[in-house]
């Protein structure tokens, strides 16, 4: 564990646990792999767990360009190659969920399953329009929509500090790539044909039942399903870490039978 050179970027990662199955943990926009500190011990008791800082985030280097989900997915593929990982389960939150699904679509032989946590794709037109309109809004203001009254104050402060520590050009480029870039799948119109290409099992956590119902119609594998936790904030896995790891562990056990 430490740093790995992957093309034009140096990625920070940790590598814990062991087992026949490897989990690749992918954080969201403006965060880093510390987002998984509450989950790694539980996962590492059964699996090999690789948690990585995406390019431009955390301790990884911040290239002047390429800070977008398609390139991030290729970075992670290079990291898997360097670590000798032939197949893994990709678990991604928000933008990380986009990256995880891109790996499943573009490199299906490398991904056993995908777990998405309120992923940044398939949003209704009005949500996409609002997101695009907020492009010039400071990142810490954009982050305000991620919480509910039940969200803990420490979580708000933790992510505020991570956003302040992320290079502004990275935040802008990644944000644009999520909603309006040529390969963006933030809208339902763009996401539906793309996500329909996922052949592997998919487990997705949503806070909105309408989003859960929408994605259910796109699944190809019979073991795929959605979980909806209404009342939770965007970072539901951090708000309810023990419950999240329990559900994921049980599902992974089911699909391995």
RACORHU-V660422 format. One record per residue. RES is the residue in one small letter. PHI is phi in whole degrees, 0 to 359 (NA if undefined). OMEGA is omega in degrees with one decimal (NA if undefined). D_LAST is the distance of its C-alpha to the last C-alpha in whole Angstrom. Layout:
# RACORHU-V660422
RES/PHI/OMEGA/D_LAST  RES/PHI/OMEGA/D_LAST
This chain:
# RACORHU-V660422
x/NA/-176.4/30  x/143/-178.6/34  x/238/178.5/35  x/224/177.1/34  x/276/179.4/36  x/230/-178.1/34  x/68/-176.3/37  x/269/-175.6/40  x/226/173.3/38  x/250/-174.5/37  x/259/171.3/34  x/270/179.5/33  x/210/170.0/30  x/239/-174.9/28  x/222/-173.7/25  x/236/175.5/24  x/72/179.2/21  x/198/179.9/19  x/145/-179.2/15  x/288/-179.1/13  x/251/176.8/13  x/251/174.1/16  x/257/175.6/17  x/251/-175.8/21  x/263/-172.9/22  x/237/-176.8/25  x/283/-177.9/28  x/262/-177.7/30  x/300/176.3/34  x/70/179.1/36  x/243/173.6/34  x/199/-172.9/32  x/290/172.7/30  x/299/178.3/31  x/302/-174.8/29  x/255/-175.3/26  x/297/-179.1/28  x/280/-173.4/27  x/250/-174.0/23  x/302/-179.2/23  x/303/179.9/23  x/293/-179.6/20  x/295/-175.6/18  x/291/176.5/20  x/291/-177.3/19  x/237/-170.9/15  x/228/164.3/16  x/282/-173.1/18  x/234/176.6/20  x/250/177.6/23  x/243/-170.7/25  x/233/168.7/28  x/272/178.5/32  x/297/178.3/32  x/307/-179.9/35  x/82/-175.7/38  x/238/175.2/36  x/57/-178.3/36  x/270/178.0/37  x/285/-180.0/37  x/288/-176.4/40  x/240/178.3/41  x/298/179.9/42  x/293/179.8/45  x/210/179.8/43  x/84/-178.3/39  x/273/-175.9/38  x/215/-176.6/36  x/304/179.2/32  x/301/179.8/32  x/289/176.8/34  x/300/178.2/31  x/297/178.6/28  x/292/174.3/30  x/302/-177.3/31  x/292/175.5/27  x/298/177.8/26  x/297/178.2/29  x/295/177.5/28  x/300/177.7/25  x/298/-178.9/27  x/297/-178.0/29  x/269/178.8/26  x/71/-179.8/24  x/263/-178.2/21  x/280/-179.0/20  x/218/179.3/17  x/207/169.2/16  x/261/-178.6/15  x/265/-179.7/19  x/242/-174.6/20  x/226/176.0/23  x/257/173.1/26  x/56/176.1/29  x/300/176.5/30  x/297/175.2/27  x/291/174.5/25  x/294/179.7/27  x/299/-179.4/27  x/298/179.3/23  x/290/175.7/23  x/297/176.8/26  x/299/-178.6/23  x/293/-178.8/21  x/281/-173.6/24  x/277/-177.7/26  x/223/-173.2/23  x/299/-179.3/20  x/289/-177.0/19  x/261/-173.6/19  x/243/178.9/17  x/283/-177.2/13  x/197/178.9/14  x/232/170.6/17  x/241/178.4/18  x/251/-179.6/21  x/241/-174.7/24  x/40/-171.9/27  x/295/-175.7/27  x/274/177.8/30  x/219/171.6/30  x/66/-179.0/31  x/274/177.1/33  x/299/-176.0/36  x/304/-177.7/39  x/293/177.3/41  x/288/178.2/39  x/298/179.5/39  x/299/178.6/43  x/295/-179.7/43  x/297/179.5/41  x/296/-179.7/43  x/294/-178.2/46  x/270/-174.3/45  x/307/-177.0/45  x/272/-179.5/48  x/285/176.9/47  x/306/-175.8/47  x/303/-178.7/43  x/292/175.0/43  x/282/176.4/45  x/302/-175.8/42  x/294/-176.1/39  x/297/-178.4/41  x/285/-174.7/39  x/280/-170.9/36  x/236/171.4/37  x/241/177.1/37  x/302/-179.8/40  x/276/-178.3/37  x/291/-178.2/36  x/290/-178.0/37  x/294/179.8/40  x/297/-179.3/39  x/292/176.6/36  x/300/-177.3/39  x/291/179.4/41  x/302/-177.6/38  x/285/173.7/37  x/300/-179.7/41  x/292/178.5/42  x/294/178.2/39  x/297/178.7/40  x/295/-178.8/44  x/271/-178.5/43  x/269/-179.0/41  x/305/-177.3/44  x/304/-178.4/45  x/292/177.0/45  x/291/179.5/41  x/300/-178.2/41  x/294/-177.8/43  x/295/-179.7/41  x/293/179.9/38  x/298/178.8/39  x/300/-177.6/40  x/293/178.6/37  x/286/-168.5/35  x/248/-172.2/38  x/223/179.0/40  x/288/-177.3/40  x/296/179.3/39  x/249/-179.5/35  x/293/174.9/35  x/237/179.0/32  x/294/-179.6/33  x/272/178.0/35  x/294/-178.7/33  x/300/179.6/35  x/278/-174.5/34  x/286/-171.5/30  x/301/179.7/29  x/293/-178.1/30  x/286/-177.0/28  x/291/176.9/25  x/295/178.8/24  x/274/177.3/24  x/285/-179.1/20  x/262/-174.9/18  x/278/174.4/15  x/297/-179.6/13  x/228/172.5/16  x/241/-178.5/16  x/235/175.7/20  x/261/177.6/22  x/233/171.7/25  x/260/-176.5/29  x/246/-178.8/30  x/299/178.3/29  x/294/177.2/30  x/293/179.2/28  x/297/179.2/25  x/295/179.6/26  x/300/-176.0/27  x/289/-179.9/24  x/304/-179.1/22  x/286/-176.6/24  x/262/-174.5/23  x/291/175.7/20  x/257/-175.4/18  x/277/-176.7/15  x/296/-179.8/13  x/275/-178.8/11  x/287/176.0/14  x/197/176.2/16  x/245/174.6/19  x/234/-178.9/21  x/240/177.2/24  x/246/178.6/26  x/294/-179.3/30  x/94/177.3/33  x/277/174.9/31  x/275/-178.2/32  x/302/-179.4/31  x/261/-173.2/30  x/297/179.7/28  x/290/176.4/25  x/274/177.1/28  x/285/-177.0/30  x/227/-171.7/27  x/296/-177.8/25  x/294/178.9/23  x/293/179.5/22  x/298/-178.4/21  x/295/177.7/19  x/297/-178.8/17  x/296/-179.0/16  x/295/179.7/15  x/299/179.6/13  x/295/179.9/11  x/294/178.7/10  x/296/176.5/9  x/294/-180.0/7  x/296/-175.2/6  x/282/179.4/6  x/269/-178.6/4  x/289/NA/0
